[in-house]
Amino acid sequence: MAELHAKRAKVLATAARRIQRQIRTYLTLKDFIILKKATINMQKNWRADGQGGILSTVTPEKGCNRCMKLTKRSPVAGARFCVFALSERASPQFLNKLSKILINLALSPANLVIDHIDGILMDATNICNNLSAETKFKAALKDELTTKKLRDLMWL
């Protein structure tokens, strides 16, 4: 009988430790996410105070090269670069050229892995969503994204 009580106590202690560890992990993760969001907001505010940001001196071709390098590492990383470009207040002309380059790259016959194509399309989507808010660039996007290109993009 004593052995059963000892075994029961051991099982309960193990379960209690596991629950405590999971709660500690949850609370630490929650604190980390709050801190990360606060850091991102602080960076956005810091960058918004700047006059042109880092990307004001970068050509669209160099920006696209950076985006492609990041996309080759990880498809999501390229999309993050585009979000960064948007938060850096890159000029709409720069973003328009970058979106054209990315769309043409996705449609090119280059040997791209499907993950890279997905990353490129995520990048272009982020940029086009931002540009479509301005009527001047909405018309430019409409001209750039012809029916044939849209059809080809759907088949990727």
VONU-77236 format. One record per residue: residue number from 1; chain; residue in three letters; x, y, z of N, C-alpha, C, O, CB in turn. Coordinates in Angstrom, 1 decimal, always signed. Atoms other than C-alpha are relative to their C-alpha. Glycine has a CB too. Layout:
<recs>
REC pos unit code     nx     ny     nz    cax    cay    caz     cx     cy     cz     ox     oy     oz    cbx    cby    cbz
REC NUM    A  ALA      X      Y      Z      X      Y      Z      X      Y      Z      X      Y      Z      X      Y      Z
...
</recs>
This chain:
<recs>
REC pos unit code     nx     ny     nz    cax    cay    caz     cx     cy     cz     ox     oy     oz    cbx    cby    cbz
REC   1    A  MET   +0.8   -1.2   +0.0   +0.0   +0.0   +0.0   +0.9   +1.3   +0.0   +0.6   +2.2   -0.7   -0.9   +0.0   +1.2
REC   2    A  ALA   -0.9   -1.2   -0.1   +2.9   +2.4   +0.8   +0.6   +0.2   -1.3   +0.9   +1.4   -1.7   +1.0   -0.2   +1.1
REC   3    A  GLU   -0.6   -0.2   +1.3   +4.4   +1.7   -2.6   -1.0   +0.7   -0.9   -0.5   +1.5   -1.8   +0.4   -1.4   -0.5
REC   4    A  LEU   +0.9   -0.7   +0.8   +1.2   +2.8   -4.3   -0.1   +1.5   +0.3   -0.2   +2.3   -0.6   -1.4   -0.7   +0.2
REC   5    A  HIS   +0.0   -1.4   -0.4   +1.1   +6.0   -2.3   +1.2   +0.7   -0.5   +1.1   +1.9   -1.0   -0.2   +0.1   +1.5
REC   6    A  ALA   -1.2   -0.6   +0.5   +4.7   +6.7   -3.2   +0.0   +0.2   -1.5   +0.4   +1.2   -2.0   +1.2   -0.9   +0.5
REC   7    A  LYS   +0.1   +0.0   +1.4   +4.1   +5.9   -6.8   -1.0   +1.2   -0.4   -0.7   +1.9   -1.4   -0.4   -1.3   -0.6
REC   8    A  ARG   +1.0   -1.0   +0.3   +1.0   +8.1   -6.8   +0.6   +1.4   +0.2   +0.4   +2.4   -0.6   -1.3   -0.2   +0.9
REC   9    A  ALA   -0.6   -1.3   -0.4   +2.9  +11.0   -5.1   +1.0   +0.4   -1.1   +1.1   +1.5   -1.5   +0.7   -0.1   +1.3
REC  10    A  LYS   -1.0   -0.3   +1.0   +5.7  +10.7   -7.7   -0.7   +0.4   -1.3   -0.2   +1.4   -1.9   +0.9   -1.3   -0.3
REC  11    A  VAL   +0.8   -0.4   +1.2   +3.2  +10.8  -10.6   -0.6   +1.4   +0.1   -0.5   +2.2   -0.8   -1.1   -1.1   -0.3
REC  12    A  LEU   +0.5   -1.3   -0.3   +1.5  +13.8   -9.1   +1.0   +1.1   -0.1   +0.8   +2.2   -0.6   -0.8   +0.0   +1.3
REC  13    A  ALA   -1.0   -1.0   -0.1   +4.7  +15.6   -8.5   +0.6   +0.3   -1.4   +0.8   +1.4   -1.8   +1.2   -0.5   +0.9
REC  14    A  THR   -0.5   -0.1   +1.4   +5.9  +14.9  -12.1   -1.0   +0.9   -0.8   -0.7   +1.7   -1.6   +0.2   -1.3   -0.6
REC  15    A  ALA   +1.1   -0.7   +0.8   +2.5  +16.2  -13.5   +0.0   +1.5   +0.5   -0.1   +2.4   -0.4   -1.3   -0.6   +0.3
REC  16    A  ALA   +0.0   -1.4   -0.5   +2.7  +19.3  -11.3   +1.2   +0.8   -0.6   +1.1   +1.9   -1.0   +0.1   +0.1   +1.5
REC  17    A  ARG   -1.2   -0.7   +0.6   +6.3  +20.1  -12.5   -0.3   +0.3   -1.5   +0.1   +1.3   -2.0   +1.2   -0.9   +0.2
REC  18    A  ARG   +0.2   -0.2   +1.4   +5.2  +19.6  -16.1   -1.0   +1.2   -0.2   -0.8   +2.0   -1.1   -0.6   -1.3   -0.6
REC  19    A  ILE   +1.0   -1.1   +0.2   +2.2  +22.0  -15.7   +0.7   +1.3   +0.4   +0.5   +2.3   -0.4   -1.2   -0.3   +1.0
REC  20    A  GLN   -0.7   -1.3   -0.4   +4.4  +24.6  -13.9   +0.9   +0.4   -1.1   +1.0   +1.6   -1.4   +0.8   -0.2   +1.3
REC  21    A  ARG   -1.0   -0.4   +1.1   +7.0  +24.4  -16.7   -0.8   +0.5   -1.2   -0.3   +1.5   -1.9   +0.8   -1.3   -0.4
REC  22    A  GLN   +0.8   -0.5   +1.2   +4.3  +24.8  -19.4   -0.6   +1.4   +0.3   -0.6   +2.3   -0.6   -1.2   -0.9   -0.3
REC  23    A  ILE   +0.5   -1.3   -0.4   +2.8  +27.8  -17.5   +1.2   +1.0   -0.1   +1.0   +2.1   -0.6   -0.6   +0.0   +1.4
REC  24    A  ARG   -1.2   -0.9   +0.1   +6.3  +29.4  -17.2   +0.4   +0.3   -1.4   +0.7   +1.4   -1.8   +1.2   -0.6   +0.8
REC  25    A  THR   -0.3   -0.2   +1.5   +6.9  +28.8  -20.9   -1.0   +0.9   -0.6   -0.6   +1.8   -1.4   +0.1   -1.4   -0.7
REC  26    A  TYR   +1.1   -0.9   +0.6   +3.6  +30.4  -21.8   +0.2   +1.4   +0.4   +0.1   +2.3   -0.4   -1.4   -0.5   +0.5
REC  27    A  LEU   -0.2   -1.3   -0.5   +4.2  +33.4  -19.6   +1.2   +0.7   -0.6   +1.2   +1.9   -1.0   +0.1   +0.0   +1.5
REC  28    A  THR   -1.2   -0.6   +0.6   +7.7  +33.9  -20.9   -0.2   +0.3   -1.5   +0.3   +1.4   -1.9   +1.2   -1.0   +0.1
REC  29    A  LEU   +0.2   -0.2   +1.4   +6.6  +33.6  -24.5   -0.9   +1.2   -0.2   -0.7   +2.1   -1.1   -0.7   -1.2   -0.7
REC  30    A  LYS   +0.9   -1.2   +0.0   +3.8  +36.1  -23.8   +0.7   +1.3   +0.2   +0.5   +2.3   -0.5   -1.1   -0.2   +1.0
REC  31    A  ASP   -0.9   -1.2   -0.2   +6.3  +38.6  -22.4   +0.9   +0.3   -1.1   +1.0   +1.5   -1.5   +0.8   -0.2   +1.3
REC  32    A  PHE   -0.9   -0.2   +1.1   +8.6  +38.1  -25.3   -0.8   +0.6   -1.2   -0.3   +1.5   -1.8   +0.6   -1.4   -0.5
REC  33    A  ILE   +0.8   -0.5   +1.1   +5.8  +38.7  -27.8   -0.3   +1.5   +0.2   -0.3   +2.3   -0.7   -1.3   -0.8   -0.3
REC  34    A  ILE   +0.3   -1.4   -0.3   +4.8  +41.9  -26.0   +1.2   +0.9   -0.2   +1.1   +2.0   -0.8   -0.5   +0.1   +1.5
REC  35    A  LEU   -1.2   -0.8   +0.1   +8.4  +43.1  -25.9   +0.4   +0.1   -1.5   +0.8   +1.2   -1.9   +1.1   -0.7   +0.7
REC  36    A  LYS   -0.3   -0.1   +1.4   +8.9  +42.3  -29.6   -0.9   +1.0   -0.7   -0.4   +1.8   -1.5   -0.2   -1.4   -0.6
REC  37    A  LYS   +0.9   -0.9   +0.6   +5.8  +44.2  -30.6   +0.3   +1.5   +0.4   +0.3   +2.4   -0.4   -1.5   -0.3   +0.4
REC  38    A  ALA   -0.4   -1.4   -0.4   +6.9  +47.2  -28.5   +1.3   +0.4   -0.7   +1.4   +1.6   -1.1   +0.2   +0.0   +1.6
REC  39    A  THR   -1.2   -0.4   +0.7  +10.3  +47.1  -30.1   -0.2   +0.4   -1.4   +0.3   +1.3   -2.0   +1.0   -1.2   +0.1
REC  40    A  ILE   +0.4   -0.3   +1.4   +8.8  +47.0  -33.6   -0.6   +1.4   -0.1   -0.3   +2.2   -1.0   -0.9   -1.1   -0.6
REC  41    A  ASN   +0.7   -1.3   +0.0   +6.6  +50.0  -32.8   +1.0   +1.1   +0.3   +1.0   +2.1   -0.4   -1.1   +0.1   +1.1
REC  42    A  MET   -1.0   -1.0   -0.2   +9.6  +51.9  -31.4   +0.9   +0.2   -1.2   +1.2   +1.3   -1.5   +0.9   -0.5   +1.3
REC  43    A  GLN   -0.8   -0.1   +1.2  +11.6  +51.1  -34.5   -0.8   +0.8   -1.1   -0.2   +1.6   -1.8   +0.4   -1.4   -0.5
REC  44    A  LYS   +0.9   -0.7   +1.0   +8.7  +52.3  -36.7   +0.0   +1.5   +0.3   +0.2   +2.3   -0.6   -1.4   -0.6   -0.1
REC  45    A  ASN   +0.0   -1.4   -0.4   +8.5  +55.5  -34.8   +1.4   +0.7   -0.2   +1.4   +1.8   -0.7   -0.4   +0.2   +1.5
REC  46    A  TRP   -1.4   -0.5   +0.2  +12.3  +56.0  -34.9   +0.2   +0.2   -1.5   +0.7   +1.3   -1.9   +1.0   -1.0   +0.5
REC  47    A  ARG   -0.2   -0.1   +1.5  +12.3  +55.4  -38.7   -0.8   +1.1   -0.6   -0.5   +1.7   -1.5   -0.2   -1.3   -0.6
REC  48    A  ALA   +1.0   -1.0   +0.5   +9.3  +57.6  -39.2   +0.6   +1.4   +0.2   +0.3   +2.4   -0.6   -1.3   -0.1   +0.6
REC  49    A  ASP   -0.6   -1.3   -0.3  +11.3  +60.5  -37.7   +1.1   +0.4   -1.0   +1.4   +1.5   -1.3   +0.6   +0.0   +1.4
REC  50    A  GLY   -1.0   -0.3   +1.0  +14.0  +60.1  -40.4   -0.6   +0.6   -1.2   -1.8   +0.6   -1.4   +0.7   -1.3   -0.4
REC  51    A  GLN   +0.5   -0.7   +1.2  +13.7  +62.1  -43.6   -0.3   -0.9   -1.2   -1.4   -0.8   -1.8   +0.9   +1.1   -0.4
REC  52    A  GLY   +0.2   +0.8   +1.1  +14.1  +59.5  -46.2   +0.2   -1.5   +0.2   -0.3   -2.3   -0.5   +0.9   +0.4   -1.1
REC  53    A  GLY   -0.2   +1.4   -0.4  +15.1  +56.3  -44.5   +1.2   -0.5   -0.8   +1.8   +0.1   -1.7   -1.2   -0.8   -0.3
REC  54    A  ILE   -1.2   +0.7   +0.7  +17.8  +53.9  -45.7   -0.3   -0.3   -1.4   +0.6   -0.1   -2.3   +0.2   -1.4   +0.7
REC  55    A  LEU   +0.3   +0.4   +1.4  +16.0  +52.9  -48.9   -0.1   +1.2   -0.9   -0.3   +1.0   -2.1   -1.3   -0.8   +0.0
REC  56    A  SER   +0.1   -1.1   +0.9  +15.9  +56.4  -50.3   +1.2   +0.1   -0.9   +1.2   +0.7   -2.0   -0.1   +1.3   +0.8
REC  57    A  THR   -1.2   +0.0   +0.8  +19.5  +55.9  -51.6   +0.2   -1.2   -0.8   +1.2   -1.3   -1.6   +1.2   +0.3   +0.8
REC  58    A  VAL   -0.2   +1.3   +0.6  +19.0  +52.4  -52.9   -0.8   +0.0   -1.3   -2.0   +0.4   -1.4   -0.4   -1.2   +0.9
REC  59    A  THR   +0.7   +0.1   +1.3  +18.1  +51.8  -56.6   -1.0   -1.2   +0.1   -0.8   -2.1   +0.9   +0.9   -0.2   -1.2
REC  60    A  PRO   +0.9   +1.1   +0.0  +15.1  +49.5  -57.3   +0.7   -1.4   -0.3   +0.3   -2.4   +0.2   -1.1   +0.2   -1.0
REC  61    A  GLU   -0.7   +1.3   +0.4  +17.5  +46.9  -58.9   +0.7   -0.5   +1.2   +0.7   -1.7   +1.5   +1.0   +0.3   -1.1
REC  62    A  LYS   -0.7   +0.4   -1.2  +19.6  +46.8  -55.7   -1.0   -0.5   +1.0   -0.7   -1.5   +1.7   +0.9   +1.1   +0.6
REC  63    A  GLY   +1.0   +0.4   -1.0  +16.5  +46.6  -53.6   -0.6   -1.4   -0.4   -0.8   -2.2   +0.4   -1.2   +1.0   +0.0
REC  64    A  CYS   +0.5   +1.3   +0.5  +15.2  +43.7  -55.8   +1.1   -1.1   +0.3   +0.7   -2.2   +0.6   -0.3   +0.1   -1.5
REC  65    A  ASN   -1.1   +1.0   -0.3  +18.6  +41.9  -55.4   +0.0   -0.3   +1.4   +0.1   -1.5   +1.8   +1.4   +0.6   -0.4
REC  66    A  ARG   +0.1   +0.3   -1.4  +18.4  +42.3  -51.7   -1.2   -0.9   +0.3   -1.1   -1.9   +1.1   -0.1   +1.3   +0.9
REC  67    A  CYS   +1.3   +0.8   -0.3  +14.8  +41.0  -51.7   +0.2   -1.4   -0.5   -0.2   -2.4   +0.2   -1.1   +0.7   -0.8
REC  68    A  MET   -0.2   +1.4   +0.5  +15.8  +38.0  -53.9   +1.0   -0.8   +0.9   +0.7   -2.0   +1.1   +0.6   +0.1   -1.4
REC  69    A  LYS   -0.9   +0.7   -0.9  +18.8  +37.1  -51.6   -0.8   -0.5   +1.2   -0.6   -1.6   +1.7   +1.1   +0.9   +0.4
REC  70    A  LEU   +0.8   +0.4   -1.2  +16.4  +37.1  -48.7   -1.0   -1.0   -0.3   -1.2   -2.0   +0.5   -0.7   +1.2   +0.6
REC  71    A  THR   +1.0   +1.0   +0.4  +13.8  +35.2  -50.5   +0.6   -1.4   -0.3   +0.0   -2.4   +0.1   -0.7   +0.4   -1.3
REC  72    A  LYS   -0.7   +1.3   +0.2  +16.3  +32.5  -51.5   +0.3   -0.7   +1.3   +0.3   -1.9   +1.5   +1.3   +0.2   -0.8
REC  73    A  ARG   -0.2   +0.6   -1.3  +17.2  +32.1  -47.8   -1.3   -0.5   +0.6   -1.3   -1.7   +1.1   +0.6   +1.1   +0.9
REC  74    A  SER   +1.3   +0.4   -0.6  +13.6  +32.0  -46.7   -1.1   +0.8   -0.7   -0.9   +2.1   -0.8   -0.1   +0.2   +1.5
REC  75    A  PRO   +1.0   -0.8   +0.7  +10.5  +33.0  -48.7   -0.7   +1.1   +0.8   -1.0   +2.1   +0.3   -1.1   -1.0   -0.5
REC  76    A  VAL   +0.6   -1.0   -0.9   +9.1  +34.9  -45.7   +0.9   +1.1   +0.2   +0.5   +2.3   +0.4   -0.4   -0.7   +1.3
REC  77    A  ALA   -1.0   -1.1   -0.3  +12.3  +36.9  -45.3   -0.1   +1.1   -1.1   +0.1   +2.2   -0.8   +1.4   -0.6   +0.0
REC  78    A  GLY   +0.2   -1.0   +1.1  +11.8  +38.6  -48.7   -1.3   +0.8   +0.3   -1.2   +2.0   +0.0   -0.1   -0.7   -1.3
REC  79    A  ALA   +1.2   -0.7   -0.3   +8.3  +39.5  -47.7   +0.2   +1.0   +1.2   -0.3   +2.1   +1.2   -1.2   -0.9   +0.4
REC  80    A  ARG   -0.4   -0.9   -1.1   +9.7  +41.0  -44.4   +0.8   +1.2   -0.5   +0.6   +2.3   +0.0   +0.8   -0.8   +1.0
REC  81    A  PHE   -0.8   -1.1   +0.6  +12.1  +43.0  -46.5   -1.0   +1.1   -0.6   -0.8   +2.3   -0.5   +1.0   -0.4   -1.1
REC  82    A  CYS   +0.9   -0.9   +0.6   +9.2  +44.5  -48.4   -0.8   +0.8   +1.0   -1.1   +1.9   +0.9   -1.0   -0.8   -0.9
REC  83    A  VAL   +0.6   -0.7   -1.1   +7.4  +45.3  -45.2   +1.0   +1.0   +0.6   +0.5   +2.1   +1.0   -0.4   -1.0   +1.2
REC  84    A  PHE   -1.1   -0.9   -0.4  +10.7  +46.9  -44.1   +0.0   +1.2   -0.9   +0.1   +2.4   -0.5   +1.3   -0.7   +0.2
REC  85    A  ALA   -0.1   -1.1   +1.0  +10.8  +48.9  -47.3   -1.2   +1.0   +0.2   -1.1   +2.2   +0.0   +0.0   -0.5   -1.4
REC  86    A  LEU   +1.2   -0.8   -0.2   +7.2  +50.1  -46.6   +0.1   +0.8   +1.3   -0.3   +2.0   +1.3   -1.2   -0.9   +0.0
REC  87    A  SER   -0.1   -0.7   -1.3   +8.0  +51.0  -43.0   +1.1   +1.1   -0.1   +1.1   +2.1   +0.7   +0.3   -0.9   +1.1
REC  88    A  GLU   -1.0   -1.0   +0.2  +11.1  +52.9  -44.2   -0.4   +1.2   -0.8   +0.3   +2.1   -1.2   +1.2   -0.6   -0.6
REC  89    A  ARG   +0.5   -1.0   +0.9   +8.9  +55.1  -46.3   +0.7   +0.1   -1.3   +1.1   +1.2   -1.7   +0.0   +1.4   +0.8
REC  90    A  ALA   -0.6   +0.0   +1.3  +10.4  +54.1  -49.5   -0.9   +0.7   -1.0   -2.1   +0.7   -0.8   +0.3   -1.4   -0.6
REC  91    A  SER   +0.8   -0.8   +0.9   +9.2  +56.3  -52.4   -0.9   -0.9   -0.7   -0.6   -2.1   -1.1   +0.9   +0.8   -0.9
REC  92    A  PRO   +0.9   +0.8   +0.8   +6.2  +55.0  -54.3   +0.5   -0.4   -1.3   +0.2   -1.4   -1.8   -1.3   +0.8   -0.1
REC  93    A  GLN   -0.6   +0.3   +1.3   +8.2  +55.2  -57.5   +0.9   -1.2   +0.2   +0.9   -2.1   -0.6   +0.8   +1.2   -0.5
REC  94    A  PHE   -0.9   +1.1   -0.3  +10.8  +52.8  -55.9   -0.9   -1.3   +0.2   -0.5   -2.3   -0.4   +0.8   +0.3   +1.3
REC  95    A  LEU   +0.8   +1.1   -0.3   +8.0  +50.5  -54.7   -0.7   -0.5   -1.3   -0.8   -1.7   -1.6   -1.1   +0.3   +1.0
REC  96    A  ASN   +0.6   +0.3   +1.3   +6.3  +50.6  -58.2   +1.0   -0.8   -0.8   +0.6   -1.8   -1.4   -0.5   +1.2   -0.7
REC  97    A  LYS   -1.0   +0.7   +0.8   +9.5  +49.6  -59.9   +0.3   -1.3   +0.6   +0.5   -2.3   -0.2   +1.3   +0.9   -0.1
REC  98    A  LEU   -0.3   +1.3   -0.7  +10.2  +46.9  -57.3   -1.1   -1.0   -0.3   -0.8   -2.2   -0.5   +0.2   +0.3   +1.5
REC  99    A  SER   +1.1   +1.0   +0.2   +6.8  +45.4  -57.8   +0.0   -0.5   -1.5   -0.2   -1.7   -1.7   -1.4   +0.7   +0.3
REC 100    A  LYS   -0.1   +0.4   +1.4   +7.2  +45.4  -61.6   +1.2   -1.1   -0.2   +1.0   -2.1   -0.9   +0.3   +1.2   -0.9
REC 101    A  ILE   -1.1   +0.9   +0.1  +10.6  +43.7  -61.3   -0.3   -1.4   +0.6   +0.0   -2.4   +0.0   +1.3   +0.6   +0.7
REC 102    A  LEU   +0.3   +1.3   -0.7   +9.3  +41.1  -58.8   -1.0   -0.8   -0.9   -0.9   -2.0   -1.0   -0.6   +0.3   +1.4
REC 103    A  ILE   +1.0   +0.7   +0.8   +6.3  +40.3  -61.0   +0.6   -0.6   -1.3   +0.3   -1.8   -1.6   -1.2   +0.9   -0.4
REC 104    A  ASN   -0.7   +0.5   +1.2   +8.4  +39.9  -64.1   +0.9   -1.1   +0.3   +1.1   -2.1   -0.4   +0.8   +1.1   -0.7
REC 105    A  LEU   -0.8   +1.0   -0.4  +10.8  +37.8  -62.2   -0.8   -1.3   +0.3   -0.3   -2.4   +0.0   +0.8   +0.4   +1.3
REC 106    A  ALA   +0.9   +1.1   -0.3   +8.0  +35.5  -61.0   -0.5   -0.7   -1.3   -0.6   -1.9   -1.4   -1.2   +0.4   +0.9
REC 107    A  LEU   +0.5   +0.5   +1.3   +6.8  +35.1  -64.6   +1.2   -0.4   -1.0   +0.9   -1.0   -2.0   -0.8   +1.0   -0.7
REC 108    A  SER   -1.1   +0.3   +0.9  +10.3  +34.7  -66.1   +0.2   -1.5   +0.0   -0.2   -2.3   +0.9   +1.3   +0.7   +0.5
REC 109    A  PRO   -0.2   +1.4   +0.1  +11.4  +31.3  -67.3   +1.2   -0.5   +0.8   +1.7   -1.7   +0.6   +0.2   -0.4   -1.5
REC 110    A  ALA   -1.1   +0.4   -0.8  +14.2  +31.2  -64.8   -0.4   -1.2   +0.9   -1.6   -1.4   +1.2   +0.5   +1.2   +1.0
REC 111    A  ASN   +0.2   +1.2   -0.8  +14.6  +28.0  -62.8   -0.2   +0.3   +1.5   +0.8   +0.3   +2.2   +1.1   -1.1   -0.2
REC 112    A  LEU   +0.2   -0.4   -1.4  +13.0  +29.1  -59.5   -0.7   -1.1   +0.7   -1.6   -1.8   +0.1   -0.8   +1.3   +0.0
REC 113    A  VAL   +0.7   +0.9   -0.8  +11.9  +26.8  -56.8   -1.4   +0.5   +0.4   -1.5   +1.7   +0.5   +0.8   -0.4   +1.3
REC 114    A  ILE   +1.4   -0.4   -0.3   +8.2  +26.9  -55.9   +0.0   +0.9   +1.2   -0.8   +1.9   +1.3   -0.9   -1.2   +0.2
REC 115    A  ASP   +0.0   -0.8   -1.2   +9.0  +28.3  -52.5   +0.5   +1.4   -0.3   +0.0   +2.4   +0.3   +1.0   -0.6   +1.1
REC 116    A  HIS   -0.5   -1.4   +0.4  +11.0  +31.2  -54.1   -1.1   +0.8   -0.8   -1.3   +2.0   -0.5   +1.2   -0.2   -0.9
REC 117    A  ILE   +1.1   -0.6   +0.7   +8.1  +31.9  -56.4   -1.1   +0.5   +0.9   -1.6   +1.6   +0.8   -0.7   -0.9   -1.1
REC 118    A  ASP   +1.0   -0.4   -1.1   +5.7  +32.0  -53.4   +0.5   +1.2   +0.7   -0.3   +2.1   +1.0   -0.3   -1.2   +0.9
REC 119    A  GLY   -0.6   -1.1   -0.7   +8.1  +34.3  -51.6   -0.1   +1.3   -0.9   -0.4   +2.4   -0.4   +1.4   -0.2   +0.4
REC 120    A  ILE   +0.1   -1.1   +0.9   +8.3  +36.6  -54.7   -1.4   +0.6   -0.1   -1.6   +1.8   -0.1   +0.6   -0.4   -1.4
REC 121    A  LEU   +1.4   -0.4   +0.1   +4.5  +36.7  -55.0   -0.4   +0.7   +1.3   -1.2   +1.6   +1.3   -0.9   -1.2   -0.3
REC 122    A  MET   +0.3   -0.6   -1.2   +4.2  +37.5  -51.3   +0.6   +1.4   +0.1   -0.1   +2.4   +0.5   +0.5   -0.8   +1.2
REC 123    A  ASP   -0.7   -1.4   +0.0   +6.7  +40.4  -51.7   -0.9   +0.9   -0.9   -1.2   +2.0   -0.5   +1.4   -0.2   -0.6
REC 124    A  ALA   +0.7   -0.8   +0.9   +4.8  +41.7  -54.7   -1.4   +0.4   +0.5   -1.9   +1.5   +0.3   -0.1   -0.7   -1.4
REC 125    A  THR   +1.3   -0.3   -0.6   +1.5  +41.4  -52.9   +0.0   +1.1   +1.1   -0.8   +2.0   +1.1   -0.6   -1.3   +0.6
REC 126    A  ASN   -0.1   -1.0   -1.1   +2.7  +43.4  -49.9   +0.2   +1.4   -0.7   -0.5   +2.4   -0.2   +1.2   -0.3   +0.8
REC 127    A  ILE   -0.2   -1.3   +0.6   +3.9  +46.2  -52.2   -1.2   +0.5   -0.8   -1.6   +1.6   -0.6   +1.2   -0.1   -1.0
REC 128    A  CYS   +1.1   -0.4   +0.8   +0.9  +46.2  -54.5   -1.2   +0.4   +1.0   -1.9   +1.4   +0.6   -0.5   -1.1   -0.9
REC 129    A  ASN   +1.0   -0.4   -1.0   -1.4  +46.4  -51.4   +0.2   +1.4   +0.4   -0.7   +2.2   +0.6   -0.1   -1.0   +1.2
REC 130    A  ASN   -0.3   -1.4   -0.4   +0.4  +49.5  -50.3   -0.2   +1.0   -1.1   -0.8   +2.1   -0.9   +1.4   +0.0   +0.5
REC 131    A  LEU   +0.1   -1.0   +1.1   +0.5  +51.1  -53.7   -1.4   +0.2   -0.4   -1.7   +1.3   -1.0   +0.8   -0.5   -1.2
REC 132    A  SER   +1.3   -0.2   +0.4   -3.1  +50.5  -54.4   -0.8   +1.0   +0.7   -1.9   +1.4   +0.3   -0.8   -1.4   +0.0
REC 133    A  ALA   +0.7   -1.0   -0.7   -4.1  +53.0  -51.8   +0.1   +1.4   -0.7   -0.7   +2.2   -0.4   +0.7   +0.1   +1.5
REC 134    A  GLU   -0.2   -1.3   +0.7   -2.8  +55.8  -54.0   -0.5   -0.1   -1.4   -0.2   -1.1   -2.2   +1.5   +0.5   +0.0
REC 135    A  THR   +0.7   +0.2   +1.3   -4.9  +56.4  -57.1   +1.0   +0.1   -1.2   +0.8   -0.6   -2.2   -1.0   +1.1   -0.2
REC 136    A  LYS   -1.0   -0.2   +1.0   -1.9  +57.5  -59.2   +0.7   -1.4   -0.3   +0.9   -1.7   -1.5   +1.1   +1.0   +0.4
REC 137    A  PHE   -0.7   +1.3   +0.2   -0.1  +54.1  -58.7   -1.0   -1.1   -0.2   -0.6   -2.2   -0.7   +0.8   -0.2   +1.2
REC 138    A  LYS   +1.0   +1.0   +0.3   -3.4  +52.2  -58.8   -0.1   -0.2   -1.5   -0.3   -1.3   -2.0   -1.3   +0.3   +0.7
REC 139    A  ALA   +0.1   +0.1   +1.4   -3.7  +53.1  -62.4   +1.3   -0.6   -0.7   +1.2   -1.4   -1.6   -0.2   +1.5   -0.6
REC 140    A  ALA   -1.3   +0.6   +0.5   +0.0  +52.2  -63.0   +0.0   -1.5   +0.2   +0.4   -2.3   -0.6   +1.2   +0.6   +0.7
REC 141    A  LEU   +0.1   +1.4   -0.2   -0.6  +48.8  -61.4   -1.0   -0.7   -0.9   -0.8   -1.8   -1.4   -0.4   -0.3   +1.5
REC 142    A  LYS   +1.0   +0.5   +0.9   -3.7  +48.3  -63.5   +0.6   -0.2   -1.4   +0.3   -1.2   -2.1   -1.2   +0.9   -0.1
REC 143    A  ASP   -0.7   +0.1   +1.3   -1.6  +49.0  -66.6   +1.0   -1.2   +0.0   +1.2   -1.9   -1.0   +0.7   +1.3   -0.4
REC 144    A  GLU   -1.0   +1.0   -0.1   +1.2  +46.7  -65.4   -0.6   -1.4   +0.0   +0.0   -2.3   -0.6   +0.9   +0.2   +1.2
REC 145    A  LEU   +0.6   +1.3   -0.2   -1.0  +43.8  -64.4   -1.1   -0.3   -1.1   -2.3   -0.2   -0.8   -0.6   -0.2   +1.4
REC 146    A  THR   +1.0   +0.3   +1.1   -2.6  +42.9  -67.8   -0.7   -1.3   +0.3   -0.3   -2.1   +1.2   +0.8   +0.0   -1.3
REC 147    A  THR   +0.7   +1.2   -0.1   -5.0  +40.1  -68.2   +0.9   -1.2   -0.2   +0.7   -2.2   +0.6   -1.2   +0.0   -1.0
REC 148    A  LYS   -0.9   +1.2   +0.3   -2.3  +37.8  -69.6   +0.9   -0.2   +1.2   +1.1   -1.4   +1.6   +0.8   +0.3   -1.3
REC 149    A  LYS   -0.9   +0.2   -1.1   +0.0  +38.5  -66.7   -0.7   -0.6   +1.2   -0.2   -1.5   +1.9   +0.6   +1.3   +0.4
REC 150    A  LEU   +0.8   +0.5   -1.1   -2.7  +37.9  -64.2   -0.4   -1.5   -0.2   -0.3   -2.3   +0.8   -1.3   +0.8   +0.2
REC 151    A  ARG   +0.3   +1.4   +0.3   -3.7  +34.6  -65.9   +1.3   -0.8   +0.2   +1.2   -1.9   +0.8   -0.5   -0.1   -1.4
REC 152    A  ASP   -1.3   +0.7   -0.2   +0.0  +33.6  -65.9   +0.3   -0.2   +1.5   +0.8   -1.2   +1.9   +1.1   +0.6   -0.8
REC 153    A  LEU   -0.3   +0.1   -1.5   +0.3  +34.4  -62.2   -0.9   -1.0   +0.7   -0.5   -1.6   +1.6   -0.2   +1.4   +0.6
REC 154    A  MET   +0.9   +1.0   -0.6   -2.7  +32.3  -61.4   +0.4   -1.4   -0.3   +0.1   -2.3   +0.5   -1.5   +0.2   -0.6
REC 155    A  TRP   -0.4   +1.4   +0.3   -1.1  +29.3  -63.1   +1.3   -0.4   +0.6   +1.8   -1.5   +0.5   +0.1   -0.2   -1.5
REC 156    A  LEU   -1.2   +0.3   -0.6   +2.1  +29.6  -61.1   -0.1   -1.0   +1.1   +0.8   -1.4   +1.8   +0.7   +1.2   +0.5
</recs>
